[in-house]
Structures are given as C-alpha cells and as structure tokens.
Amino acid sequence: MEEVPLNAFGVGVESIIQHPEYNAGAKTRNDIAIIRLQDTIEWNAFVQPACLPSPGELVPVGEKASLAGWGFTTTGKWVSLNSRL
C-alpha cells in the first residue's frame, strides 16, 4: 500500500476545459487546460493558486517566481519540473 503524505487530500473534478486548439499529436502546442473542482479548497502552505500576470502587465526584472509543470519540451524531451526562477 502506498504511503500518503499528511498534507495530501483528494477532491473530485467537475469539468475539464482543454485549449480549443489542443492537438495531442503536436505534443507542445496549446497543451493547457482548466480544471474545475467539485468542492472549494482552502489555501494553505501546500495548496496555493497559480497566479499569472494580467494581459499587458510587465513583470519586473529580478522578480522571484516559481514554475511547475510536466510534459514535452520543444526538443521532444519529457520533463517534470518544479523549480524556482
């Protein structure tokens, strides 16, 4: 049996909205989706929103940011990423 971390929890998915131009064969094009959860979740030290700049908003040079994701790069290599920029 797999050990579950104390900070883990489960929540159901209500719907998934894929990018309208997503193409599974293209690997790196428009591979993004919005997932609507069935229940409200509370932010804590382990659960935080993914915050993106508004259209036209400039991010100052030297600003700290976090990046997380997985998938294929433009070179065709698979990566799992959780880094600080």
C-alpha positions in Angstrom: 0.0 0.0 0.0 1.3 3.4 -1.0 2.1 5.9 1.9 0.0 9.1 1.6 1.7 12.3 2.9 -0.1 14.0 5.8 -0.7 17.2 3.7 -2.4 15.2 0.9 -6.2 15.3 0.2 -8.5 14.4 -2.7 -11.1 16.4 -4.4 -13.3 15.4 -7.4 -13.2 17.1 -10.8 -16.3 18.7 -12.0 -15.1 19.6 -15.6 -12.0 19.9 -17.7 -11.8 22.6 -20.4 -9.0 22.0 -22.9 -7.5 24.7 -25.1 -9.6 24.8 -28.2 -6.6 24.3 -30.4 -5.1 21.4 -28.4 -3.7 18.6 -30.6 -2.3 15.6 -28.7 -0.1 14.8 -31.7 1.7 18.2 -31.6 3.0 17.5 -28.0 4.0 21.1 -27.2 1.2 23.2 -28.8 -1.6 24.5 -26.6 -1.2 21.7 -24.1 -3.0 23.5 -21.3 -6.4 23.1 -19.6 -8.6 24.5 -16.9 -9.8 22.0 -14.3 -12.9 23.0 -12.3 -13.0 21.1 -8.9 -16.2 19.8 -7.4 -15.5 21.3 -4.0 -14.0 24.5 -2.7 -10.5 24.1 -1.4 -8.7 26.2 1.3 -5.3 27.8 0.6 -2.6 26.7 3.0 1.2 26.2 3.0 0.8 23.3 0.5 -2.1 24.5 -1.7 -1.7 27.8 -3.5 -3.2 29.4 -6.6 -1.3 29.6 -9.9 -1.0 33.4 -10.3 -0.4 34.8 -13.8 0.3 38.4 -14.8 -2.7 40.3 -16.3 -2.5 40.9 -20.1 0.0 43.7 -20.7 1.3 43.6 -17.1 5.1 43.7 -17.0 7.0 41.5 -14.5 9.9 43.5 -13.1 13.4 42.2 -13.9 14.8 40.2 -10.9 11.3 39.4 -9.6 11.2 35.9 -8.0 8.8 33.4 -9.5 8.0 29.7 -9.2 7.5 27.4 -12.1 5.9 23.9 -12.0 4.8 21.6 -14.8 5.5 18.5 -16.8 5.4 17.4 -20.4 7.4 17.5 -23.6 9.8 20.3 -24.4 10.3 21.8 -27.9 13.3 19.4 -28.2 10.9 16.4 -27.6 12.3 15.5 -24.2 9.9 14.6 -21.3 10.4 16.7 -18.2 8.9 17.0 -14.8 9.6 20.5 -13.4 9.3 22.1 -10.0 11.9 24.9 -9.9 12.4 28.4 -8.6 13.3 31.0 -11.2 
